């Protein structure tokens, strides 16, 4: 791919997708939008890192992206943990998010180009521990319900051959949103509540690499699952960052692509070093 658009280039997965595409020499239109004030330092660092690349065009109006007929694929990463786990903030962003998705679907249909939507395994409720291809989601969390609503809108309006929904396990790694517990623990903050899904875990750069690889993308089903293929990955990472995870918390079993290329110990160390550079040395 020579030119892509990432709707949410200043979100967690969106940033890592942007970074990988730029490293590959791909032109990137990156749509950004305001995040929660507490995430400001993370968003600023993201902007600093990709803003220096001549192949990156920062966009704050979607219409500017949708005027370009040379875009070959669009990634919709509008939200992340920095939004999802701040309920009051997310409510205020919902109208914007749905409008952005509607415009994105319309553009991709007109241009006959693929639309890739990284969703979440949270579309499956806590009681859904075994997932097959025919299993219908029954989300029990606000994040899961939101992702499922996005999925249904995509499935209703998109041609399956050009729309990819990829449900991912919980993501971790450098520049993880401030509201997520690993990042909170690295900063020495007390963990009072864990909102994110603890049933599986993936390193964010592994997911970004898979989604940015056109040859692998073309082999995906319209609806796919990205999983670690290993048990208790979240709990293992939690112990490494000093969080006392629930040893009896369930694991989700589902058919999917095993993409745990980065060992938990390595991924956590990379996130630790990133956090130290960004926060603790200032």
N, C-alpha and C positions, 0 to 999 in steps of 0.2 A: 504494500500500500504506500502510495506517495503522499497522500494528504488525508488526514482524518480530522474529525471534530470530536472533542470530548466535552460533554455538557456536564460541568462540575469538575473542571481541572484543578480546582483548589479544594477538592475533597480527598479523602484518604486514598481510595483506590484510583480515583481519577488522576491524582498527582503522580502516582507511580506508573500509571499507563502513559501519561504525558512524558515522564522522564525516560522511559524505555523507548518510546517512539522517537524522541529527539536524539537519543543515543544511536539509533538506527539510521538517522538521517531523514526521517519522515517529517513532513510539514504538519504542524498541529495548530488547529484553531481551538483555543481553550476558553470555553465560557466559564466565567467565575461569577459568584454571587456572595453576598455578605453572609458571614457565619455568626455564631454566638460570640459576644465580646470576649469570653474566656478563652476562645480558640484563636484569638488574634495573633499571638506570637507564632503559632503553627502556620496559619495562613500566610503571614508575612514571610516566613522562611521559605515556604513553597514558592511564593511569587519571586523571591530573590533567586532561587535556584533555577527555575525555568525561564525567568524573564531575560536572562543574559543570552539566550540562544536565538540566533537569527531565524531559525525555522519555526519559532513559536510566535503566534499572534494572539495576544490577550483580548478577549471580547467580553463586553458587558451587556450587549444587546443581541439577542438571538437572531434577529432579522439580518444582521450583518453576516452571520454564518450561512444562513439559508439563501443568500444571494449567490453563493459560490457553487458553480456547477461541477467543479473539479474534485469535490470531496468524495472519497471512495467508501467511507464507512463512518458511522456515528456511534459513539459510546455514551450511554446515558448513566452518569454516575452523580446525579444531582444531590443526593443526600448521603450522609455517613453517620458514624456514631456520635460525632459532634453535634448533629442535629437530632438524631433518633432518641438519644437518652436525655434530652432536655425538652420535656413535654410541652411546656408553655411556649418555648421558642418554636418548636416544630409546628404547633397549631397555626402560628402566624405565617409559616412558610408554605402551608399546604396548597393554597390557591395558586401561588407562584409555581410550585412544583408540578401540579396537574396541568397548568397552562403550558409550561415548558415541555412536558411530555407530549401533549397534544400537538404542539407545533413541530416537535421532532418527528413524530410519527408521520405527519402530513408531508414533511420535507423528504423523508426517506422513501415514502410511497411514490412521490412525484419523480424522484431521481432514480428509483429502482436500485437503491443501495442498501446494504445490510445495516440493521440497527441492533446493537448489542446492549442488553440490559443485565448487568450483574445484580441479581436478586439475592435472597438470603434463605438459608435453611430454616429461618425463624417462621417462614410461612407454615411450617408444620408445628402444631401445638406441642406443648410439653408431653402430652399423652401419646403423641405419634412417634414412637421410637423405632418402628420398622416401616420403611418407606419403599414402595415398589413403584414402577412406572405408572401404574394406574391409580395410585393413592392420591386422593383429593386433599389439598391442604385444609386444615382446620386451625388457623392461627389463634393463639391465646394471648399474645403480647401486642402492644401498640405497634412495634416495629414490624412484626410479622403480618399484621392486618394491613399496614400501609404497603408493604412490598407486594402482598397478594392483590391489592386493589390495582397497583401499577401493572402487575402481570395480566390481570383480566382485561384491562384496557388495551394492552399490547396484543393479546391474543384475539381480541374482538376486531381490532382495526388493521392488523398487519398480516401480510402474506407470510405464511410459515417458512417459506423458503428464504426469506430475507430478514427474518427476525429471530434473534437468539436470546433466550432467557436462560441465564446461568445462575443457579442457586448455589451460593457459596457458604461454607462454614464461617464462623466468626474469624475476622482478620486481625492480625497483629503485625508489628514491625515498626520501622522508623517513621516518625511523625504520626503515630497513632493519635486519634482524637483525645483531647484532654479529659473528656468525660468517661473514657473507658478505663477499666480498673488497673490494667498493667501500667499504663502511663501514670495513673494516680499513685500507684505504689512506688514507682521509680522516683517520684517527686516527694516521697515521704508523707503523703497524705493518708489520713485514716480512711479505710474502706468501710462505709456504713451499709452500702447496698450494692449488689451486683445485678445489673439489669440485662447484660448481654447473654447470649446463648452459650452455655458451657458444654454443649454436647459434642462439639468438635472444633478444630482450630486449624487455620492455614496461615502461612506466612504471606504477607501481602504481595511481595515481589514475585513469588511463585505464581500467584493468580494473574498478576499483570502480564507476566511473560507468556503464559498460556493464551490469554485473550488477545495479545498483540501479534501472535504468530498466525498469519493468514492461512497457512497450510493446515494447522490444527483447528482453526476456527471453522474452516469449510467442512471438517469432518464431524463437527458437533451436531447433535440433534437440535431441533428448535427449542427443546426444553431439556437442559442438562443439569447435573449436579457435580460440583467440585467438592471433594471430601479428602480427608487425610488417609483414609483406609487403615487407621490405627486407633486404638482405644485410648481414652483418657489423655488426649493431647492438651486440652485446656488445663486440666488439673496438673499435668506435668509442668507446663509453663508457669502456672500460678505458684507452684512450690518454689520455682527458681527465682521469682520476684518477691517471695516472702508473703504470699497470700495463702491463708489457710482455706483451701478449697474444700468443698463437700466431697469426701471420698466416695460417697454412695450416689453421687449425682449420675444420671443416666447418660448413655452414649446413643447416638442416633445411627441406625443401620440402614443404609440405602445404596442402591445401585448408582454408581457414578464414576467419575474420573479421579483416580488417585493422583494428587499432585503435591504431596508433601515432600518436595525435593530438598527443602532446607530442614535440617534437624532442629528440633525445638531449642536445644542449647545454643546453637549458632544464631538462630533468629532472635532469641531473647537477648543475647549479647550484642547483636547489632542494634536492637532497639535501645538497650541500655546506653551504649556509646553515643547514639544519636541524641538521646535525651540529655546526657551530660554536656555534650557540645552546645546544645541549644539553650539549656536552662541553667545548669549548675556552674558553668564557667563564666557566666555573664556577671 
